[in-house]
Amino acid sequence: MTEPSSGTRVYTVVLGSAGHARAAIEVLRECDEIEIRGCTAPEGAEGIVAGVPVLGNDSILANLRETGVTAAFVAVGDNELRRRLSEEVLGLGLQLFTAVSSSAYVASDVKLGGGVIVMPGAVIRTGSVIGDGVIVNSGAIIDHDASIGAWSHVGPGASLAGNVALGEGAFLGAGCSVIPDVKVGAWTVVGAGAVVIRNLPARVVAVGSPARVIRDLVQKTQ
């Protein structure tokens, strides 16, 4: 299901037009209260994406409220870009949706931030806290009492044991595993299939089983 902030019908746009946006549109369509007016795409793109029209690039955001749109869903996979666009959306007075697939399981006491998407087959267990703009991708498992920092991405089939903590903007690749009580630093990237058995610092790339740091990541200029 998708959870708008009120019970009234809400008109929204999807920011993005690539594969993640198409997958997000499928989840958003599960909510009868939402009408998707369209999506955004790079300069010059046009046409239809997953059955919704391309309205233009992100420059259209400033005028959306005048057309009756009150909300947006930021459907881009790049964690830093998702953060920036989400902050822009909020600055324009639009709301961010949190979308949960009907085939996902989310425990009743889980706290979900704004702009989160929980894809089909994902599981989030009791006591977990999911920050703003997080992607919990298809089939991912987040066990009890996890803390998932804003703008993070838990990849398809990834498995996080109890009490795992991800820093802001962390990325866990498809099929990776994290043992209990481990912390992954902010903006760190963990490669597909890695097995994380010890804490990882911020802004590094780690791969392998057990996961080891192979390089540092340069912080992007704001």
N, C-alpha and C positions, 0 to 999 in steps of 0.2 A: 504494500500500500504506500501511498504518498501522503505526507502530513502537512497541509498548509496551516497557517497560523490562525485561521478562522474557518467557520463552517460555510461561508459564502463562496460563490463561484469565483475563481481567481484566473485572471488572464496572465499568461507567462510567456517568456521567450527562453530559448536554450542558447547559451553562448558556446559555440563550437559546432562543427559539422563533420568531424572525422569519426573514426570507429567508436571512440568512447561516447561521443555525443549520440550516435545512433543507438547504442546500448542503453544510454540514459533515457532516451525518448521512450523506449519500450517500457521501462519501469514507470515513468511519469504517466503514461497512458493508463495505468491501472487505477488511477484516481479519477472518479467521475467529476469531482469538483474543479478539476483543472482543464482549461482550454489552452493548448499550445498555439500561440499565434504564429510562431516561426522560429528560425534560428539564425545565428550569425555565421559568417564564413570569411576567409581571407579576401583581401581586395580583388575585385574582379570576378569572384565566384558567383554563380547564380544557379537557379534550378530548384530541385526538391531533394530534401534529405530525410530519409525514413518517413516519407509522407508529409513532411511539413515544409513550407516554403522558406527559401533563403531570403532574409529581409535586407541584407547588406552586411557590412563589416561592423566591428565593435563601436564605430562612431555613431551608430544609431541609438546607443544607450541613452544619451542625454535627452532625447525627445520621446522616450517610450511612455512616460507617464501621461503625456498629452493624448496618447492613443488608447488609454484605458488599461495599459499593462501595469500591473502592480508588483510583479515578482519576476525573478529570473533564476535559472539554474545554470551554474557554470560547469560545463561538461568538457573540460580539457584535461588531458592526462598530465601535463607538465605541472608539477607541484607549485613552483614559484609563479608561473603565469596564472594558475588557478587562484592563488592567494591575491595577486594584484588585481585581477578582474573582480574577485569577490568583494574586495575593499572598495573598488570603484562602484559596484552595484549598490552597496550599502550607503556609500556617500551620496548617491543620487536619490536616496529615499525608497529604493525598492527592497523587497524582502527576498531572502534566500530560502529555497525549499530544502527540506530533508526528505529524501526518497528512499523507501524501503520496499524491496520486492516482496510480493506476496509469498514467494517460495523461500524466503530467508527466514531465519529464526533469530529474534532479538529478545532477550530476557526482559521482563517487565520493568526491572529497576535499572536498566542500562540508560545512561545519559548520552543523548545524541546532540551534537552541536548543529548549527545552521549550515545548510549547503552540503550535508553529508549524503552519500549514496551507498546503499547496501544492496549489492547485486544478488541475482538468483543463487540459491544454494548456500549462501554465506551463513555463518553462525556467530553470534556474539553472546557470550554467557554472562551470568549475573555479576553485578558489581563493577562492570567495565564502564569507562568514560571515554567517549569518542569526541574529539575536538572538531571545530568548524572545518568544513571543506574536505573532510576525509573521504577517500574512496576505499570501501571494503569490497574487493572484487569477487567475482564468481567463485563460489566454493571455498572461500577463505574461512578459517576458524580462528576466532579470538576467544580464548578461554577466560575464566573468571578473573575479575579484579584487574583487568588490563587498563593501561592508560595510553591512549593513542593521541599524540599531539596533532594540533591543527595542521591541515594541508598535507598530511601523510597519505601514503598509498600502500595498502596491504594487497599484494598481487594475487592473481587467481591461484587457488589451491594452497596458499601459504597457511602455515599453522603456528599460532602463537600460544604457548602454554600459559599457565596461571601467573599473574603478577608481572607480566612483561610490560615494559614501558618504552614507547617510541617517542623520541623528541619531535619537535615541529618539523614538518617537511620531510620526514624520513620516507624512504622507498624500499619496500621489501619485494623482491622479484618473485615471479611465479614459482610455486612449489617449495619455497624456502621454509625452514623450521627454526623456531626460537625456543630454547628450553626455559623452564620457570625462572622468574626473578631476574632476568637479564634486561639490561637497559641498552637501547640503541640511540645514539646521539642525534641531535638535530641535523637535518639535511643529509644524513648519511644514506648511501645506496648499498643495499645488500643484493648480490647477484642471484639469479634464478637457481633454485636447488641448493642454495647454501644452507649450512647448519650452524646456527649461532649458539655457541656454548659459553661465551663470556661477553662482558660489556664491550660495546664499541663506542669510540669517541665520536664527536660531531664532525661532519663534513669530510668523510672518508668513503672510499669504495672498498667493500669487503666481499670476497668470494670464497667458495670452496667448502669442504667438510673435513675438519671444522673451519668455519669462516676465518679468513685472515685478511688484514688490511693490505691492499696492494698499492694504493696511492691516496693522496689528499685531494680534496676538491677545493677549487678556488671560489671564494665567496663572490657572488654576482654583485655588480654595482647597482645600487638602488636608483 
